[in-house]
Amino acid sequence: MPSIDHRTLLRHTQVLIAGGGPVGLAAAVELGRRGVDFLVVEPRATVSRARPRCKTLNVRTMEHLRRWGLADRLRARAPLGASWARDVVFCTSLSGRELSRFTGVLGLAPEGDRFPETGQQAPQYLLEEVLREAVEELTPGRLALGSKVVGVSQDDDLVSVTVEDGSGRRCVVTADYVIGCDGPRSTVREAIGSRYLGGEALRPNFGMVFESPDLWEHVRHGPAVQYWVVNPDAPALVGPLDRTNTWWAIAFGVDRAAGEREARRIIDAVAGRPVHAEIRSTDPWTARMQIVDRMRRGRVFLAGDAAHLNPPFGGHGLNTGVGDAVDLGWKLAAVLAGWGGAALLDSYEEERRPVQERVIQEATANMRVLSTELLADNLDADDEAGAEARRAAGARIQQTKKAEFHSLDLVLGLRITSSPVLPPQQTDGADARWTGARLPHAFLDDGRSLYDLLGDGLTLLVLGPGTSEAAVQEAALQEAARLRGVPLTVVRLPGAGPAGYAHVPGARLVLVRPDQVVGWLGAEAPEDALALLDTLSGGARPDGTHPPMHTPPAERKQHA
């Protein structure tokens, strides 16, 4: 799918996405894989490699990339392999004393059955390049580069979007729905009257990318994904972008003017000695802790930075935005395909807001102790006072920073507790642990990931031996899906099921949503299986009607 010329821009699309950063592109991939016609409008003609921005792709994002068939493509091009370094080091400088370290950080180390994909360190621009390629391979779908959204209006039936190209020419494109992924200065957010609530940090920070061909020769601490430098001359955070000479750094408490003036001195202080370095880019910033008062008005939605902002500590921001894109993408696709109802769209904000608020809370907590808060006398001293100062610093680091680097419970463990498209949940038992949570992952006996068997619509997991009674229960849910036109993939797991599933007493049937979230589980089909399918698919369509009772048979892929 080639990028389009503004002069040949078609005048209608099912979903227009304002902003072609990683969140907008993720939404396009989620929609395009489901046959939705989309248009991504992005001002940048090319992806800039000047600023790496996000550098942590967490386990959940990598699971989505696996589902899209892109995880291996991205890993093959990542300069730092997931196994190359799995440590975060705190030190007085890259050539100075080590104060403490964390190992197996950020989901970079496998943990058995817990997840099929480890996290990956990769600059944001690499993710954008891979996603752009994927979008260009999708049909239908279009990518309008060098253009921007400058106006949005809507009525009950359509959204009208004014698009302007680089030469100032404008045209109006209509869409069934619009997703605003156009960042902190979102035109879409302004158009729907949404505004940020929250605050921002008082202290500025100065980011930069630099090249230093000999810096690795002076690093005493071995490979790491992050080095937290604790010294009064340059309290900073620094890390490699590749294994040769390119580095990123954040100097804490340094504003734009001081950073531009002192950049070379900061690099030397981080290194602990003078080094040759060339600065490639600078990026002054101040952390913001904000979330919008509304993420939707009518047919227009907000996702990613257009909807929420958080400090970068812990690496959650971009990953949370990808989660927004996945959630909204499959729900819009279901509605446009005719099997999803109005409640699916209503559920977007109700399901995502608690996640976004929790991420802001955790990232803000991570920001409370940075290198500036760890400064102490004698950290580089050779005497007993130095040894004691380093022991005290190490203990404080372990106490205050562990949650930042070992956050898989946050990444994988958040559960949707309130949603119009989930059945009422019990307060105890397996239902309370599973419904609304990410489906526990397992590798099957033949080495396949359970996730690779899940379908694009709902998936029915049938656990245990194939008895006649089990077949009756399974058939009841299949028939309900057929009558409602809901695509259903059936995955049968004979025997006791995968490891980790034996502790779910009586749960022989599990319905899984397209986003790998458990929608329902039980020992037998509910008495009113149609009502359950109506709940999971959002009930009535946006026009108030139900899918017809005589739709073609739902997709039923049978897996042994």
PERA-V71905 format. One line per field, one symbol per residue. ss: DSSP state (H for helix, E for strand, - for the rest). phi: phi as a letter, one per 30 degrees, with the letter a starting at -180 (. if undefined). psi: psi as a letter, one per 40 degrees, with the letter a starting at -180 (. if undefined). Layout:
ss->???
phi->???
psi->???
//
This chain:
ss->-----HHH---EEEEEEE---HHHHHHHHHHH-----EEEEE-------------EE-HHHHHHHHH---HHHHHHH---------EEEEE------EEEEEE-HHH------------EE--HHHHHHHHHHHHH-----EEEE-EEEEEEEE----EEEEEEE----EEEEEEEEEEE------HHHHH----EEEEE----EEEEEEE---HHHH-------EEEE------EEEEE-----EEEEEEE---HHHHHHHHHHHHHHHH------EEEEEEEE--EEEEE---EE--EEE-HHH-EE-------HHHHHHHHHHHHHHHHHHHHH----HHHHHHHHHHHHHHHHHHHHHHHHHH---HHHH---------HHHHHHHHHHHHHHHHHHHHHH--HHHHHH---------------HHHHHH---E----E-----EHHHH----EEEEEE----HHHHHHHHHHHHHHHHH---EEEEEE---------------EEEE----EEEEEE------HHHHHHHH---------------------EE-
phi->.ddcdedcddcbbdbccdjcdddddddddddddciddbbccbdddbddcdbdhdbccdedddddddddicddddddcddcddcdbbcbccadadccddcaaccidhidcdbiddadbddbdadedddddddeedddddbdkbbcdibbdcabbbbdcbccbdcccdcjdbbcccbdbbcdccidcedddddcidbdckbbddcdbbcacbcbdcdedcddcidadbbcccaddadabbadcaccbcbcbbcdicdedddddceddddddddiadbdabdcabadabdbbbbddbcabiccbcbiddcabbeddjiceddddddeddeddddddddddjcccededddeddddeddddddeddddddddbceddcdadidcddcddddddddddddddddcceddcbcddddccdbdcbadcbdecdcbideddcdiceeedacdedjddeddcdddcdbcdccjdddddddddddddddddddciddbccbccdididejcddcdiccbbccddcicdcabadaddecddddddddcjiddedjcceddbdeeddbdccd
psi->hiiihddehieiidhhhhhfadddddddddddeeehhihhhhdhdihhedhdbiehhidddddddddefeddddddehdhidedhfihhhidideaihdiihififfehifbediehiihhhiddddddddddddeeihiiihgieiiheihiiaddihhhhhhaeeeiiihhiidihhhffadfhdddddefiiiiaaiidhiihiihihhdedddeheeiiidihhhgiddghihiiidaecehiiihhhehiddddddedddddddddeihihihhdiigiihiigiiidieihbehiiiadddiiiiehefecdddddddddddddddddddeeeiidddddedddddddddddddddddddedhaddeehiiedeieaddddddddddddddddeedddegfddddeehhhehiefiihiieiadddddheihhhiihideeihddeeiiebihhhhiaigiddddddddddddddddefhhhhhhhgiaeiiheeeeghegehhhhidefhhdiiidiiidgddddddddeebiideeiiiiefiiiihghhh.
//
